[in-house]
């Protein structure tokens, strides 16, 4: 019984929540522009994450994997 409990605890530690961080992009492929943190916080919470304004663009933490984010290689702006 102790082994089962230990295996259960270790399996919980190994489970990784899949999420990503980055600059979300709009339909044109450009970063979301911002000045104040509260706008980004509300924007990122729509994607089940949190965020803030960083270098005049929204940065989101722990957003869902399907949310498109800006990449230097595919920069369109």
Gaussian input, Z-matrix of N, CA and C with variables (Angstrom, degrees):
# hf/3-21g

backbone

0 1
 N
 C     1     B1
 C     2     B2     1     A1
 N     3     B3     2     A2     1     D1
 C     4     B4     3     A3     2     D2
 C     5     B5     4     A4     3     D3
 N     6     B6     5     A5     4     D4
 C     7     B7     6     A6     5     D5
 C     8     B8     7     A7     6     D6
 N     9     B9     8     A8     7     D7
 C    10    B10     9     A9     8     D8
 C    11    B11    10    A10     9     D9
 N    12    B12    11    A11    10    D10
 C    13    B13    12    A12    11    D11
 C    14    B14    13    A13    12    D12
 N    15    B15    14    A14    13    D13
 C    16    B16    15    A15    14    D14
 C    17    B17    16    A16    15    D15
 N    18    B18    17    A17    16    D16
 C    19    B19    18    A18    17    D17
 C    20    B20    19    A19    18    D18
 N    21    B21    20    A20    19    D19
 C    22    B22    21    A21    20    D20
 C    23    B23    22    A22    21    D21
 N    24    B24    23    A23    22    D22
 C    25    B25    24    A24    23    D23
 C    26    B26    25    A25    24    D24
 N    27    B27    26    A26    25    D25
 C    28    B28    27    A27    26    D26
 C    29    B29    28    A28    27    D27
 N    30    B30    29    A29    28    D28
 C    31    B31    30    A30    29    D29
 C    32    B32    31    A31    30    D30
 N    33    B33    32    A32    31    D31
 C    34    B34    33    A33    32    D32
 C    35    B35    34    A34    33    D33
 N    36    B36    35    A35    34    D34
 C    37    B37    36    A36    35    D35
 C    38    B38    37    A37    36    D36
 N    39    B39    38    A38    37    D37
 C    40    B40    39    A39    38    D38
 C    41    B41    40    A40    39    D39
 N    42    B42    41    A41    40    D40
 C    43    B43    42    A42    41    D41
 C    44    B44    43    A43    42    D42
 N    45    B45    44    A44    43    D43
 C    46    B46    45    A45    44    D44
 C    47    B47    46    A46    45    D45
 N    48    B48    47    A47    46    D46
 C    49    B49    48    A48    47    D47
 C    50    B50    49    A49    48    D48
 N    51    B51    50    A50    49    D49
 C    52    B52    51    A51    50    D50
 C    53    B53    52    A52    51    D51
 N    54    B54    53    A53    52    D52
 C    55    B55    54    A54    53    D53
 C    56    B56    55    A55    54    D54
 N    57    B57    56    A56    55    D55
 C    58    B58    57    A57    56    D56
 C    59    B59    58    A58    57    D57
 N    60    B60    59    A59    58    D58
 C    61    B61    60    A60    59    D59
 C    62    B62    61    A61    60    D60
 N    63    B63    62    A62    61    D61
 C    64    B64    63    A63    62    D62
 C    65    B65    64    A64    63    D63
 N    66    B66    65    A65    64    D64
 C    67    B67    66    A66    65    D65
 C    68    B68    67    A67    66    D66
 N    69    B69    68    A68    67    D67
 C    70    B70    69    A69    68    D68
 C    71    B71    70    A70    69    D69
 N    72    B72    71    A71    70    D70
 C    73    B73    72    A72    71    D71
 C    74    B74    73    A73    72    D72
 N    75    B75    74    A74    73    D73
 C    76    B76    75    A75    74    D74
 C    77    B77    76    A76    75    D75
 N    78    B78    77    A77    76    D76
 C    79    B79    78    A78    77    D77
 C    80    B80    79    A79    78    D78
 N    81    B81    80    A80    79    D79
 C    82    B82    81    A81    80    D80
 C    83    B83    82    A82    81    D81
 N    84    B84    83    A83    82    D82
 C    85    B85    84    A84    83    D83
 C    86    B86    85    A85    84    D84
 N    87    B87    86    A86    85    D85
 C    88    B88    87    A87    86    D86
 C    89    B89    88    A88    87    D87
 N    90    B90    89    A89    88    D88
 C    91    B91    90    A90    89    D89
 C    92    B92    91    A91    90    D90
 N    93    B93    92    A92    91    D91
 C    94    B94    93    A93    92    D92
 C    95    B95    94    A94    93    D93
 N    96    B96    95    A95    94    D94
 C    97    B97    96    A96    95    D95
 C    98    B98    97    A97    96    D96
 N    99    B99    98    A98    97    D97
 C   100   B100    99    A99    98    D98
 C   101   B101   100   A100    99    D99
 N   102   B102   101   A101   100   D100
 C   103   B103   102   A102   101   D101
 C   104   B104   103   A103   102   D102
 N   105   B105   104   A104   103   D103
 C   106   B106   105   A105   104   D104
 C   107   B107   106   A106   105   D105
 N   108   B108   107   A107   106   D106
 C   109   B109   108   A108   107   D107
 C   110   B110   109   A109   108   D108
 N   111   B111   110   A110   109   D109
 C   112   B112   111   A111   110   D110
 C   113   B113   112   A112   111   D111
 N   114   B114   113   A113   112   D112
 C   115   B115   114   A114   113   D113
 C   116   B116   115   A115   114   D114
 N   117   B117   116   A116   115   D115
 C   118   B118   117   A117   116   D116
 C   119   B119   118   A118   117   D117
 N   120   B120   119   A119   118   D118
 C   121   B121   120   A120   119   D119
 C   122   B122   121   A121   120   D120
 N   123   B123   122   A122   121   D121
 C   124   B124   123   A123   122   D122
 C   125   B125   124   A124   123   D123
 N   126   B126   125   A125   124   D124
 C   127   B127   126   A126   125   D125
 C   128   B128   127   A127   126   D126
 N   129   B129   128   A128   127   D127
 C   130   B130   129   A129   128   D128
 C   131   B131   130   A130   129   D129
 N   132   B132   131   A131   130   D130
 C   133   B133   132   A132   131   D131
 C   134   B134   133   A133   132   D132
 N   135   B135   134   A134   133   D133
 C   136   B136   135   A135   134   D134
 C   137   B137   136   A136   135   D135
 N   138   B138   137   A137   136   D136
 C   139   B139   138   A138   137   D137
 C   140   B140   139   A139   138   D138
 N   141   B141   140   A140   139   D139
 C   142   B142   141   A141   140   D140
 C   143   B143   142   A142   141   D141
 N   144   B144   143   A143   142   D142
 C   145   B145   144   A144   143   D143
 C   146   B146   145   A145   144   D144
 N   147   B147   146   A146   145   D145
 C   148   B148   147   A147   146   D146
 C   149   B149   148   A148   147   D147
 N   150   B150   149   A149   148   D148
 C   151   B151   150   A150   149   D149
 C   152   B152   151   A151   150   D150
 N   153   B153   152   A152   151   D151
 C   154   B154   153   A153   152   D152
 C   155   B155   154   A154   153   D153
 N   156   B156   155   A155   154   D154
 C   157   B157   156   A156   155   D155
 C   158   B158   157   A157   156   D156
 N   159   B159   158   A158   157   D157
 C   160   B160   159   A159   158   D158
 C   161   B161   160   A160   159   D159
 N   162   B162   161   A161   160   D160
 C   163   B163   162   A162   161   D161
 C   164   B164   163   A163   162   D162
 N   165   B165   164   A164   163   D163
 C   166   B166   165   A165   164   D164
 C   167   B167   166   A166   165   D165
 N   168   B168   167   A167   166   D166
 C   169   B169   168   A168   167   D167
 C   170   B170   169   A169   168   D168
 N   171   B171   170   A170   169   D169
 C   172   B172   171   A171   170   D170
 C   173   B173   172   A172   171   D171
 N   174   B174   173   A173   172   D172
 C   175   B175   174   A174   173   D173
 C   176   B176   175   A175   174   D174
 N   177   B177   176   A176   175   D175
 C   178   B178   177   A177   176   D176
 C   179   B179   178   A178   177   D177
 N   180   B180   179   A179   178   D178
 C   181   B181   180   A180   179   D179
 C   182   B182   181   A181   180   D180
 N   183   B183   182   A182   181   D181
 C   184   B184   183   A183   182   D182
 C   185   B185   184   A184   183   D183
 N   186   B186   185   A185   184   D184
 C   187   B187   186   A186   185   D185
 C   188   B188   187   A187   186   D186
 N   189   B189   188   A188   187   D187
 C   190   B190   189   A189   188   D188
 C   191   B191   190   A190   189   D189
 N   192   B192   191   A191   190   D190
 C   193   B193   192   A192   191   D191
 C   194   B194   193   A193   192   D192
 N   195   B195   194   A194   193   D193
 C   196   B196   195   A195   194   D194
 C   197   B197   196   A196   195   D195
 N   198   B198   197   A197   196   D196
 C   199   B199   198   A198   197   D197
 C   200   B200   199   A199   198   D198
 N   201   B201   200   A200   199   D199
 C   202   B202   201   A201   200   D200
 C   203   B203   202   A202   201   D201
 N   204   B204   203   A203   202   D202
 C   205   B205   204   A204   203   D203
 C   206   B206   205   A205   204   D204
 N   207   B207   206   A206   205   D205
 C   208   B208   207   A207   206   D206
 C   209   B209   208   A208   207   D207
 N   210   B210   209   A209   208   D208
 C   211   B211   210   A210   209   D209
 C   212   B212   211   A211   210   D210
 N   213   B213   212   A212   211   D211
 C   214   B214   213   A213   212   D212
 C   215   B215   214   A214   213   D213
 N   216   B216   215   A215   214   D214
 C   217   B217   216   A216   215   D215
 C   218   B218   217   A217   216   D216
 N   219   B219   218   A218   217   D217
 C   220   B220   219   A219   218   D218
 C   221   B221   220   A220   219   D219
 N   222   B222   221   A221   220   D220
 C   223   B223   222   A222   221   D221
 C   224   B224   223   A223   222   D222
 N   225   B225   224   A224   223   D223
 C   226   B226   225   A225   224   D224
 C   227   B227   226   A226   225   D225
 N   228   B228   227   A227   226   D226
 C   229   B229   228   A228   227   D227
 C   230   B230   229   A229   228   D228

   B1=1.4468
   B2=1.5318
   B3=1.3260
   B4=1.4628
   B5=1.5244
   B6=1.3149
   B7=1.4653
   B8=1.5225
   B9=1.2995
   B10=1.4665
   B11=1.5253
   B12=1.3095
   B13=1.4650
   B14=1.5250
   B15=1.3348
   B16=1.4626
   B17=1.5283
   B18=1.3154
   B19=1.4583
   B20=1.5260
   B21=1.3002
   B22=1.4619
   B23=1.5260
   B24=1.3121
   B25=1.4668
   B26=1.5237
   B27=1.3322
   B28=1.4603
   B29=1.5206
   B30=1.3131
   B31=1.4636
   B32=1.5230
   B33=1.3235
   B34=1.4614
   B35=1.5202
   B36=1.3199
   B37=1.4592
   B38=1.5245
   B39=1.3138
   B40=1.4556
   B41=1.5232
   B42=1.3200
   B43=1.4596
   B44=1.5229
   B45=1.2978
   B46=1.4594
   B47=1.5191
   B48=1.3088
   B49=1.4553
   B50=1.5195
   B51=1.3133
   B52=1.4492
   B53=1.5268
   B54=1.2900
   B55=1.4543
   B56=1.5233
   B57=1.3020
   B58=1.4628
   B59=1.5146
   B60=1.3049
   B61=1.4541
   B62=1.5203
   B63=1.3094
   B64=1.4543
   B65=1.5076
   B66=1.3278
   B67=1.4543
   B68=1.5275
   B69=1.3236
   B70=1.4657
   B71=1.5320
   B72=1.3175
   B73=1.4632
   B74=1.5249
   B75=1.3329
   B76=1.4586
   B77=1.5277
   B78=1.3231
   B79=1.4638
   B80=1.5291
   B81=1.3268
   B82=1.4638
   B83=1.5284
   B84=1.3281
   B85=1.4564
   B86=1.5119
   B87=1.3391
   B88=1.4656
   B89=1.5230
   B90=1.3299
   B91=1.4630
   B92=1.5224
   B93=1.3369
   B94=1.4574
   B95=1.5258
   B96=1.3227
   B97=1.4587
   B98=1.5194
   B99=1.3368
   B100=1.4659
   B101=1.5228
   B102=1.3350
   B103=1.4585
   B104=1.5220
   B105=1.3315
   B106=1.4596
   B107=1.5275
   B108=1.3194
   B109=1.4627
   B110=1.5200
   B111=1.3296
   B112=1.4619
   B113=1.5282
   B114=1.3282
   B115=1.4643
   B116=1.5284
   B117=1.3213
   B118=1.4666
   B119=1.5205
   B120=1.2998
   B121=1.4597
   B122=1.5210
   B123=1.3355
   B124=1.4696
   B125=1.5195
   B126=1.3340
   B127=1.4586
   B128=1.5274
   B129=1.3253
   B130=1.4654
   B131=1.5243
   B132=1.3158
   B133=1.4682
   B134=1.5206
   B135=1.3296
   B136=1.4672
   B137=1.5213
   B138=1.3210
   B139=1.4630
   B140=1.5241
   B141=1.3209
   B142=1.4677
   B143=1.5189
   B144=1.3230
   B145=1.4533
   B146=1.5178
   B147=1.3061
   B148=1.4569
   B149=1.5207
   B150=1.3217
   B151=1.4489
   B152=1.5058
   B153=1.3114
   B154=1.4551
   B155=1.5221
   B156=1.3214
   B157=1.4587
   B158=1.5322
   B159=1.3375
   B160=1.4576
   B161=1.5245
   B162=1.3049
   B163=1.4662
   B164=1.5292
   B165=1.3371
   B166=1.4659
   B167=1.5291
   B168=1.3177
   B169=1.4591
   B170=1.5230
   B171=1.3278
   B172=1.4675
   B173=1.5238
   B174=1.3008
   B175=1.4624
   B176=1.5192
   B177=1.3414
   B178=1.4621
   B179=1.5215
   B180=1.3169
   B181=1.4592
   B182=1.5217
   B183=1.3221
   B184=1.4681
   B185=1.5227
   B186=1.3301
   B187=1.4561
   B188=1.5203
   B189=1.3131
   B190=1.4585
   B191=1.5224
   B192=1.3385
   B193=1.4616
   B194=1.5229
   B195=1.3175
   B196=1.4641
   B197=1.5263
   B198=1.3256
   B199=1.4689
   B200=1.5310
   B201=1.3389
   B202=1.4675
   B203=1.5262
   B204=1.3168
   B205=1.4629
   B206=1.5277
   B207=1.3161
   B208=1.4556
   B209=1.5213
   B210=1.3252
   B211=1.4658
   B212=1.5302
   B213=1.2969
   B214=1.4630
   B215=1.5301
   B216=1.3304
   B217=1.4609
   B218=1.5253
   B219=1.3247
   B220=1.4658
   B221=1.5213
   B222=1.3084
   B223=1.4617
   B224=1.5266
   B225=1.3389
   B226=1.4637
   B227=1.5225
   B228=1.3098
   B229=1.4763
   B230=1.5145
   A1=110.59
   A2=116.56
   A3=119.74
   A4=111.11
   A5=116.25
   A6=119.94
   A7=110.26
   A8=117.44
   A9=120.84
   A10=110.33
   A11=116.32
   A12=120.08
   A13=110.31
   A14=117.35
   A15=120.53
   A16=111.62
   A17=117.29
   A18=120.40
   A19=111.17
   A20=116.26
   A21=120.44
   A22=111.03
   A23=116.86
   A24=121.06
   A25=110.68
   A26=117.69
   A27=120.56
   A28=111.66
   A29=117.43
   A30=119.38
   A31=110.94
   A32=117.66
   A33=119.95
   A34=111.32
   A35=117.13
   A36=120.70
   A37=111.62
   A38=117.22
   A39=120.75
   A40=112.85
   A41=117.08
   A42=120.22
   A43=108.28
   A44=114.88
   A45=120.66
   A46=109.00
   A47=116.67
   A48=120.88
   A49=107.56
   A50=115.98
   A51=120.95
   A52=110.25
   A53=116.13
   A54=121.86
   A55=107.70
   A56=114.76
   A57=117.43
   A58=109.96
   A59=115.08
   A60=123.42
   A61=107.92
   A62=116.66
   A63=119.27
   A64=112.89
   A65=114.33
   A66=121.47
   A67=108.15
   A68=119.35
   A69=119.20
   A70=109.61
   A71=116.44
   A72=120.48
   A73=110.09
   A74=114.84
   A75=120.17
   A76=109.76
   A77=116.84
   A78=121.00
   A79=113.10
   A80=118.25
   A81=121.03
   A82=112.70
   A83=117.35
   A84=121.47
   A85=114.08
   A86=116.46
   A87=121.11
   A88=110.70
   A89=115.72
   A90=120.90
   A91=110.23
   A92=115.94
   A93=121.80
   A94=108.19
   A95=116.81
   A96=123.01
   A97=110.59
   A98=117.72
   A99=121.01
   A100=110.44
   A101=114.67
   A102=122.49
   A103=109.60
   A104=116.54
   A105=121.62
   A106=111.47
   A107=116.55
   A108=122.46
   A109=113.34
   A110=118.19
   A111=119.36
   A112=112.04
   A113=118.41
   A114=120.43
   A115=110.32
   A116=117.02
   A117=120.97
   A118=111.50
   A119=116.53
   A120=120.12
   A121=110.46
   A122=116.89
   A123=120.42
   A124=111.08
   A125=117.34
   A126=121.39
   A127=111.01
   A128=117.04
   A129=121.34
   A130=112.15
   A131=117.70
   A132=119.28
   A133=111.08
   A134=118.74
   A135=121.23
   A136=111.32
   A137=117.05
   A138=122.91
   A139=111.62
   A140=117.00
   A141=124.24
   A142=112.78
   A143=116.84
   A144=120.98
   A145=111.27
   A146=115.21
   A147=121.51
   A148=107.39
   A149=116.44
   A150=117.68
   A151=113.25
   A152=114.45
   A153=122.45
   A154=108.78
   A155=115.27
   A156=121.25
   A157=108.43
   A158=116.41
   A159=121.77
   A160=108.02
   A161=116.92
   A162=123.24
   A163=111.70
   A164=115.74
   A165=125.00
   A166=114.08
   A167=117.70
   A168=122.06
   A169=109.28
   A170=115.59
   A171=120.35
   A172=110.64
   A173=116.31
   A174=123.75
   A175=107.12
   A176=116.93
   A177=121.37
   A178=110.30
   A179=116.30
   A180=123.53
   A181=108.99
   A182=115.45
   A183=122.96
   A184=113.23
   A185=116.48
   A186=119.72
   A187=109.31
   A188=116.01
   A189=120.90
   A190=110.23
   A191=115.87
   A192=121.10
   A193=113.95
   A194=118.35
   A195=120.90
   A196=113.28
   A197=118.16
   A198=121.29
   A199=108.80
   A200=118.18
   A201=119.25
   A202=111.10
   A203=115.60
   A204=121.09
   A205=109.80
   A206=115.53
   A207=122.35
   A208=110.58
   A209=115.23
   A210=121.80
   A211=108.11
   A212=115.87
   A213=121.07
   A214=111.28
   A215=116.45
   A216=121.05
   A217=112.38
   A218=117.05
   A219=120.85
   A220=111.77
   A221=117.31
   A222=122.32
   A223=110.33
   A224=116.33
   A225=121.34
   A226=112.01
   A227=117.97
   A228=120.64
   A229=111.07
   D1=-39.22
   D2=179.15
   D3=-64.31
   D4=-36.81
   D5=179.86
   D6=-65.37
   D7=-39.81
   D8=178.90
   D9=-63.42
   D10=-42.54
   D11=179.00
   D12=-65.02
   D13=-42.90
   D14=178.18
   D15=-63.57
   D16=-42.35
   D17=177.68
   D18=-62.82
   D19=-38.97
   D20=178.01
   D21=-63.60
   D22=-44.32
   D23=179.42
   D24=-64.50
   D25=-44.21
   D26=178.87
   D27=-65.08
   D28=-36.77
   D29=178.75
   D30=-66.99
   D31=-34.49
   D32=175.96
   D33=-65.55
   D34=-34.58
   D35=178.95
   D36=-71.48
   D37=-29.06
   D38=-177.97
   D39=-83.39
   D40=-19.48
   D41=-179.42
   D42=-70.18
   D43=125.53
   D44=-177.79
   D45=-110.34
   D46=130.62
   D47=176.86
   D48=-79.66
   D49=123.16
   D50=-177.47
   D51=-82.58
   D52=117.37
   D53=175.90
   D54=-154.58
   D55=168.89
   D56=179.29
   D57=-139.02
   D58=167.68
   D59=179.78
   D60=-125.46
   D61=152.37
   D62=175.99
   D63=156.55
   D64=-176.61
   D65=176.56
   D66=-86.98
   D67=114.38
   D68=175.53
   D69=-68.65
   D70=152.16
   D71=-178.57
   D72=-116.93
   D73=157.50
   D74=177.11
   D75=-90.07
   D76=-169.71
   D77=-175.92
   D78=-67.72
   D79=-17.53
   D80=178.24
   D81=-91.62
   D82=-6.07
   D83=-179.22
   D84=92.12
   D85=8.56
   D86=-179.59
   D87=-97.16
   D88=154.11
   D89=176.67
   D90=-64.25
   D91=154.22
   D92=177.10
   D93=-78.68
   D94=122.74
   D95=-177.15
   D96=-80.90
   D97=144.42
   D98=179.90
   D99=-154.06
   D100=166.80
   D101=171.78
   D102=-128.81
   D103=-37.62
   D104=-175.86
   D105=-113.42
   D106=147.59
   D107=-178.34
   D108=-64.71
   D109=-34.56
   D110=-174.30
   D111=-63.20
   D112=-30.98
   D113=176.86
   D114=-65.00
   D115=-46.96
   D116=-179.25
   D117=-67.53
   D118=-36.90
   D119=178.52
   D120=-60.31
   D121=-45.63
   D122=178.01
   D123=-68.02
   D124=-40.40
   D125=-179.53
   D126=-62.02
   D127=-47.85
   D128=-177.88
   D129=-70.76
   D130=-29.50
   D131=178.68
   D132=-66.78
   D133=-22.14
   D134=173.82
   D135=-64.58
   D136=-24.09
   D137=179.03
   D138=-105.37
   D139=23.06
   D140=176.58
   D141=63.42
   D142=33.79
   D143=178.73
   D144=-133.28
   D145=-164.63
   D146=175.99
   D147=-130.82
   D148=161.47
   D149=-178.27
   D150=-163.23
   D151=172.58
   D152=179.55
   D153=-155.69
   D154=166.04
   D155=179.29
   D156=-85.50
   D157=125.02
   D158=-178.67
   D159=-135.53
   D160=118.19
   D161=-179.52
   D162=55.33
   D163=43.78
   D164=177.76
   D165=65.84
   D166=18.20
   D167=175.24
   D168=-136.78
   D169=150.03
   D170=-179.67
   D171=-73.54
   D172=129.78
   D173=173.51
   D174=-112.37
   D175=127.26
   D176=-178.95
   D177=-113.94
   D178=138.20
   D179=175.18
   D180=-111.10
   D181=142.16
   D182=174.40
   D183=57.77
   D184=43.19
   D185=175.70
   D186=-89.84
   D187=165.09
   D188=-177.57
   D189=-66.64
   D190=152.30
   D191=-174.98
   D192=-64.11
   D193=-28.25
   D194=-176.09
   D195=-77.70
   D196=-10.25
   D197=-178.53
   D198=-72.66
   D199=124.64
   D200=179.30
   D201=-70.34
   D202=134.18
   D203=178.74
   D204=-123.07
   D205=157.49
   D206=-177.59
   D207=-70.60
   D208=137.88
   D209=174.97
   D210=-131.62
   D211=141.05
   D212=-178.71
   D213=-59.62
   D214=-36.70
   D215=-176.44
   D216=-68.33
   D217=-30.23
   D218=-177.06
   D219=-111.11
   D220=27.03
   D221=-178.33
   D222=-63.01
   D223=127.16
   D224=178.21
   D225=-111.92
   D226=-4.44
   D227=-176.17
   D228=-112.74

